[in-house]
Structures are given as structure tokens and as C-alpha cells.
Amino acid sequence: MNRPIRLRAPEPEDFRSPLHDERVVARVGAYLGVAVLLLFLTGLVSHLHQHPVAWLPFGPEPAWAYRVTQGVHVAVGFATLPLVLAKLYAVYPRLFVRPPLTGWRHALERGSVGVLVAATVFQVVTGILNVFKLYVFGFGFTSVHWATAWLVLGAALVHVGVKLPVVVRALTGPGHGLATPDEPTAGPTRRGFLGSIAVATLAVTALTVGQTVTPLRALALLAPRDPYDGPQDLAVNKTARGAHVEEAATDPGWALELVGPAGTQRLSRADLLALPRHEAVLPIACVEGWSASARWSGVRVRDLALLSGGRADDPVHVVSLQEPGTSYAESDLPGSYVAHDDTLLALTLNGADLDLDHGFPARIIAPNRPGVLQTKWVGRLVVGGAAA
């Protein structure tokens, strides 16, 4: 007579692999915590560039700063993926703790973990989709990504606060080393597991960071584009056709509308070419992580501000030929940018007239500024900063 098979739910003690040891969990958690902090800080920089606050202004120096911070943001975002997977694998036996809740502290711990895992996975997945411009989600990426970043940070702080005694014990207490006598000699080891995570993280970073670090371009297999692959040896995100400006931008009668204290002036492209010109080598950096340096030539924006009757450090409101209300059809140049030598209304790129997809007949280029704010197909400049 066969006896009935009794099934029972697994318990944490059933998972005897050394990879689930709290020392491993603490170390992976520490690496992940550093990544989350870097992502939040670099994301904060990008957000404040696009949504400036008076008490924390950004300036045009150093010219390469945004290129570095956004490159770090995207590279670390990709590197976070193997760290998240490793952390989930190391801790999943804790899902089988019984009873599920043993008090308010345990409830806070499990609640913070749930929020942290969900928000972090959401950020990593949607961030990678954004890099590849796969907007399969039905919401505005930047605003949701920004809000969720605060959720990740808050949940991480709560989780660290609750688990701090365990983390300190695992990292500094007796027996905190990874190699211990009780570890099996066969099968995966703690050191091997952490080494594999390190290799995977470095590999993902190497396959991504080349879109910012030029010498590593050949390795950037996970980058969606070569920063120098495009018209005039520079990548393009938004084309003139995509922005619906082909007709307006190629109109022979185009003229820049310059509005300032002296009134409104209209300057044709020939008029602009006749003004004193300045050349600068500046990077253009995209929020998707790619960046590239190029040689730009045009009229200093501060000279146009002076021509309009304003001051050399007056803020300037920039209006594109794109339809009003289109994303990034307008931007604002703070006074510190306007006054900088290398802030230009660019007319040429790499020694030739701007390609239509690079903003012909004129575009803004300024140091230390997100690419989405380097407004293309400029039709109007309002000196004084306020939209008229």
C-alpha cells in the first residue's frame, strides 16, 4: 500500500547553497546601493539641467561635465541589471519565511523590499528601452523615470535602515570573510559567485560605455548607435522630417527673428554669416548616453544679445521652427551660458553648412548642456528670457 505523498512549502533552511549566505547578500547589496546612489545623483544633474532651480544653477564650465555625468548614468544603469539579478537570486529563499510577518519591523522590511525591487526593475527596464528608443510604454518617460527614482531612493534608505545591524554584522563581524571551513569544496562558492558578478558587470559596462568614451567605441555592442555615424560625422536623434520642419527650414525667405529691448529685427542667413564668427569644438551629449565632439562655427549668442539692445549676460529664450507644444521646441539659455565665449548660434558643423537634420539653417550649441536643449532649426531668439 502506497503512502500518500505529503507536500510542504520550502523553508529558508532548505536552501543550503553558500550563495544565499548573508555575507554574499550584504556585499551584493552594497554594490547595488552604490549603483543606485550614482544613478540618482547623475539623474538629478540631468533633471536640474532641464528643470533648473535658482538655488542650484549649472554653468557652462566644464564643457564636458554633462557628457560625463550622463554617460555614467546610462553605463551604470546597464551595469545595474546583473547586480539586481544577483541580489534577487541570493535572497529569494527569504520569500519562504513563515509566518510571512512577525511584527512591524518585519512588515517594514518586507514592504520596503517589495517597493525597492519593483521600482528598481521598472527603472532599469524602462531606462534600457529608452536608450534604444523603444517607447512601448504609454507614458512620458522622463517625468515617470524622475518620480520613480525618488521611490527607489526612499525604499532603499528604509531597507538599509531596517537591515543595518545585519549588514554591519555580515560585513565586519566575526566570520565576515567569504572563505570559511563550512563552505562546500564542490559547486559554486561565495568568492566565485561574487567574481562572476564582477565580470558580468564589467562586461556590460565595457559593451556600453564606448558610446561616451571614444577609444572604446569598437566595444560598444550594446549601444544603439555610433555617436559619429550620421550626416557630417555626427549622430542624429530627431530628423527634420520627424520634426515636420523640412519646408520651414529650407524656405529661402527664412530669417531669424531677434527680439530684444531695441525691438524686433529679422536677420537672414546671409546677415548672420556676415557677423563676426566664432569656432568651438564642443561635445553634444544625449540623455540616451551617447556623446560626440564636433567643430561648430557661428555667431556668439552674446553678440546677438548685444545687437538686440540687451546685455551680454541677459538670458535668452530660444524658439524652434517646430510646432508650438512639441517636446523641446523651446529652451532657455541662462545668462551664464549666453555670456560664455563658446555659446553659439551655430551655422556650420565640421567645416560645412549645417545638415538639415543637424538644425539648418541655425541651431544652438553650448558647453555643458543636454543635447535636447541644444535647440535645432531656430526661428526666434528673445533676449531677456521671457517668451513673447
C-alpha positions in Angstrom: 0.0 0.0 0.0 1.4 3.3 -1.1 1.6 6.1 1.4 0.3 9.5 0.3 3.0 12.0 -0.5 2.9 15.0 1.8 3.9 18.2 0.3 5.2 21.1 2.3 6.2 24.6 1.5 10.0 25.0 1.4 11.7 26.9 4.2 14.8 29.1 4.1 16.8 26.3 5.8 16.2 24.1 2.8 18.4 26.3 0.6 21.9 25.3 1.7 23.9 26.8 -1.1 26.6 29.2 0.2 25.4 31.7 -2.4 22.4 32.5 -0.2 24.7 33.4 2.8 24.0 36.8 4.4 27.6 37.8 3.7 27.0 37.4 0.0 23.7 39.2 0.2 25.3 42.1 2.1 28.1 42.5 -0.4 25.9 42.4 -3.5 23.5 44.8 -1.7 26.4 47.2 -1.0 27.4 47.2 -4.7 23.8 47.7 -5.7 23.5 50.6 -3.2 26.5 52.4 -4.7 24.9 52.0 -8.2 21.5 53.3 -7.0 23.3 56.3 -5.4 25.3 57.1 -8.6 22.1 56.7 -10.7 20.2 59.1 -8.5 22.9 61.8 -8.4 23.6 61.7 -12.1 19.9 61.6 -12.9 19.5 64.6 -10.6 22.1 66.5 -12.6 20.2 65.8 -15.8 16.9 66.8 -14.3 18.2 70.1 -12.9 19.7 70.9 -16.3 16.3 70.6 -17.9 14.3 71.9 -14.9 16.7 74.5 -13.3 16.2 75.9 -9.8 17.6 79.2 -8.8 19.4 78.0 -5.7 21.4 75.3 -7.7 22.3 76.7 -11.1 24.5 74.9 -13.6 27.0 76.8 -15.6 28.8 76.2 -18.9 32.1 75.0 -17.3 33.5 72.5 -17.6 32.2 71.9 -21.1 32.4 68.1 -20.8 30.6 67.8 -17.4 27.2 66.8 -18.7 28.8 64.4 -21.2 30.5 62.6 -18.3 27.5 62.5 -15.9 25.0 61.3 -18.5 27.5 58.7 -19.8 28.0 57.4 -16.2 24.2 57.4 -15.7 23.5 55.1 -18.7 26.5 52.9 -18.2 25.7 52.3 -14.5 22.1 51.7 -15.5 23.1 48.8 -17.7 25.5 47.6 -15.1 22.7 47.5 -12.5 21.0 44.7 -14.4 23.4 41.9 -13.4 23.6 43.3 -9.9 19.8 43.2 -9.5 19.6 39.6 -10.8 22.4 38.5 -8.5 20.7 40.2 -5.5 17.4 38.5 -6.2 19.0 35.1 -6.6 20.9 35.5 -3.3 17.8 36.5 -1.3 15.0 34.5 -2.9 14.9 31.8 -0.1 13.7 34.6 2.2 10.4 34.5 0.3 9.6 31.3 2.1 9.9 32.7 5.7 7.0 31.5 7.8 5.0 33.3 9.2 5.1 35.9 6.5 5.1 38.7 9.0 6.3 38.6 12.6 5.9 42.3 13.6 6.0 45.9 12.5 9.8 45.8 11.8 9.5 42.7 9.7 6.5 44.2 7.8 8.5 47.4 7.2 11.4 45.3 5.9 9.3 43.2 3.5 7.3 46.2 2.4 10.4 48.2 1.6 11.9 45.2 -0.3 8.8 44.8 -2.4 8.7 48.5 -3.3 12.5 48.6 -3.9 12.5 45.5 -6.2 9.5 46.6 -8.2 10.7 50.2 -8.6 14.3 49.2 -9.4 13.3 46.7 -12.0 10.9 49.2 -13.5 13.7 51.9 -13.7 16.3 49.5 -15.3 13.9 48.0 -17.9 12.3 51.3 -19.0 15.7 53.0 -18.9 17.2 50.4 -21.3 14.1 50.7 -23.5 14.6 54.5 -23.6 18.2 54.1 -24.6 17.1 52.0 -27.6 14.1 54.4 -28.2 11.6 51.6 -27.8 8.7 53.6 -26.3 6.3 50.7 -25.8 5.0 52.2 -22.6 2.1 54.7 -22.8 3.5 57.5 -20.6 6.1 60.3 -20.7 9.4 58.6 -19.8 11.3 61.5 -18.2 8.7 62.5 -15.7 7.8 58.9 -14.7 11.5 58.0 -14.5 12.2 61.0 -12.3 9.3 60.3 -9.9 10.2 56.6 -9.7 13.9 57.5 -8.9 12.7 59.1 -5.6 10.7 55.9 -4.9 13.8 53.8 -5.3 15.9 56.1 -3.2 13.3 56.2 -0.4 12.7 52.4 -0.4 16.5 51.8 -0.4 17.0 54.1 2.6 14.2 52.4 4.6 15.6 49.0 3.7 19.1 49.9 4.7 17.9 51.4 7.9 16.0 48.3 8.9 18.7 45.9 7.8 21.7 47.9 9.0 22.6 45.7 12.0 22.5 42.6 9.8 24.6 44.4 7.1 27.2 45.6 9.6 27.5 42.1 11.1 27.8 40.5 7.7 30.5 42.9 6.5 32.5 43.4 9.7 31.6 40.9 12.3 33.3 37.6 13.3 33.4 35.2 10.3 32.7 38.0 7.8 35.2 36.6 5.3 33.9 34.7 2.3 36.0 31.6 2.5 35.1 29.6 5.6 35.6 25.9 6.7 31.9 25.2 6.4 31.7 26.1 2.7 31.5 23.0 0.4 34.5 22.3 -1.7 32.4 21.3 -4.7 29.9 23.5 -6.5 29.7 27.3 -6.7 31.5 29.3 -3.9 30.9 32.7 -2.5 34.0 34.1 -4.0 33.3 32.5 -7.3 29.8 34.0 -7.3 30.9 37.5 -6.5 33.7 37.2 -9.0 31.2 36.2 -11.7 29.0 39.2 -10.8 32.1 41.5 -11.1 32.9 40.0 -14.5 29.3 40.4 -15.8 29.1 43.9 -14.5 32.4 45.0 -16.1 31.4 43.3 -19.3 28.1 45.0 -19.6 29.8 48.4 -18.8 32.5 47.8 -21.4 29.9 47.0 -24.0 28.0 50.2 -23.3 30.4 52.9 -22.2 32.0 53.2 -25.7 29.2 55.5 -26.8 30.7 58.1 -24.4 34.4 57.0 -24.2 35.6 57.3 -27.8 38.6 54.9 -27.5 36.1 52.1 -26.6 33.7 52.7 -29.5 34.5 49.3 -31.1 33.4 47.5 -27.9 30.0 49.3 -27.6 27.9 46.4 -28.8 25.0 47.3 -26.5 25.0 50.9 -27.7 22.1 51.6 -30.1 24.2 53.9 -32.3 27.7 55.0 -33.1 27.9 58.7 -31.9 29.8 59.6 -35.1 27.6 57.7 -37.5 25.4 60.3 -39.2 25.5 63.3 -41.5 28.7 65.3 -41.1 30.1 62.5 -38.9 27.6 63.1 -36.0 24.6 61.0 -34.9 21.1 62.4 -35.2 18.2 61.7 -32.8 15.4 63.8 -34.3 15.4 64.3 -38.1 13.9 67.3 -39.8 11.2 65.1 -41.3 10.4 63.7 -37.9 10.1 67.2 -36.5 8.0 68.3 -39.5 10.2 71.3 -40.3 11.6 70.4 -43.7 9.5 73.1 -45.5 10.1 75.9 -43.0 13.8 75.2 -42.5 14.5 75.2 -46.3 12.4 78.3 -47.1 14.7 80.7 -49.0 12.9 83.5 -47.1 13.9 82.2 -43.6 15.2 84.9 -41.3 16.0 84.7 -37.6 13.6 86.9 -35.5 15.7 88.6 -32.9 13.6 90.2 -30.2 15.1 92.5 -27.6 15.0 95.9 -25.9 15.8 97.6 -29.3 12.7 96.0 -30.9 12.4 93.1 -33.3 14.9 92.5 -36.1 15.0 89.9 -38.9 18.3 88.5 -39.8 18.7 86.3 -42.9 21.3 83.6 -43.0 23.4 85.9 -45.2 23.1 88.6 -42.5 24.2 86.1 -39.8 27.2 84.9 -41.9 28.3 88.5 -42.3 28.5 88.9 -38.5 31.8 88.1 -36.6 32.1 84.4 -36.4 33.5 82.1 -33.7 34.5 78.5 -33.8 34.5 76.0 -31.0 35.0 72.2 -30.5 32.2 71.1 -28.2 30.5 67.8 -27.3 26.9 67.1 -27.9 25.6 64.7 -25.3 22.2 62.9 -25.4 20.2 61.8 -22.5 20.3 58.3 -24.0 24.0 58.1 -23.1 25.8 58.8 -26.4 28.0 61.8 -26.9 30.5 63.1 -29.5 32.7 66.1 -30.1 32.4 68.3 -33.2 33.7 71.5 -34.6 31.0 74.2 -34.7 31.1 77.7 -36.1 28.6 80.5 -35.9 27.7 83.8 -34.1 28.1 84.1 -30.4 24.7 84.4 -28.7 26.1 87.2 -26.5 26.8 89.2 -29.7 23.2 88.7 -30.8 22.0 89.8 -27.3 24.1 93.0 -27.6 22.8 93.5 -31.1 19.2 93.3 -29.8 19.9 96.1 -27.3 20.3 93.8 -24.4 23.3 92.9 -22.2 25.9 90.2 -22.9 24.6 88.1 -19.9 20.9 88.5 -20.4 19.0 85.2 -20.5 17.8 84.2 -24.0 14.6 82.3 -24.8 15.1 80.1 -27.9 12.1 79.1 -30.2 12.4 76.4 -32.8 10.6 76.2 -36.2 8.9 73.1 -34.7 5.2 73.3 -34.0 4.4 75.0 -30.6 3.9 72.5 -27.9 6.3 69.9 -29.4 8.7 68.4 -27.0 11.9 70.6 -26.7 10.7 73.0 -29.3 11.8 75.8 -27.0 14.6 76.2 -24.5 16.1 78.8 -22.2 19.7 79.9 -22.1 20.6 81.3 -18.7 22.8 84.4 -18.6 25.9 82.5 -17.6 25.6 80.4 -20.8 24.8 83.5 -23.0 28.0 85.2 -21.8 30.2 82.3 -22.5 32.6 82.5 -25.5 31.5 79.2 -26.9 27.7 79.5 -26.7 26.8 79.8 -30.4 24.0 80.2 -32.8 25.8 77.6 -35.0 25.7 77.9 -38.8 28.3 75.3 -39.8 29.4 71.9 -38.5 32.7 70.3 -39.1 33.6 72.9 -41.8 30.3 72.7 -43.8 26.9 74.2 -43.7 24.7 72.5 -41.1 22.9 69.5 -42.5 19.2 69.8 -42.4 19.0 67.1 -39.8 21.5 68.9 -37.6 19.4 72.0 -37.5 19.9 74.0 -40.7 19.6 77.0 -41.1 20.7 77.6 -37.5 20.9 75.9 -34.1 22.1 76.4 -30.6 25.2 74.8 -29.3 26.6 75.5 -25.8 29.1 73.8 -23.5 27.9 71.5 -20.7 24.3 71.3 -21.9 22.0 68.3 -22.6 21.5 67.6 -26.3 17.7 68.1 -26.0 18.4 71.7 -25.0 20.7 72.4 -28.0 17.7 73.6 -30.0 17.7 72.9 -33.7 16.0 74.8 -36.6 16.0 78.1 -34.6 13.4 80.6 -35.7 13.4 83.1 -32.9 15.6 84.4 -30.1 14.0 86.5 -27.3 16.6 88.4 -25.3 15.6 88.8 -21.7 14.5 85.2 -21.4 10.7 85.5 -21.3 8.7 84.0 -24.2 7.0 86.8 -26.1 
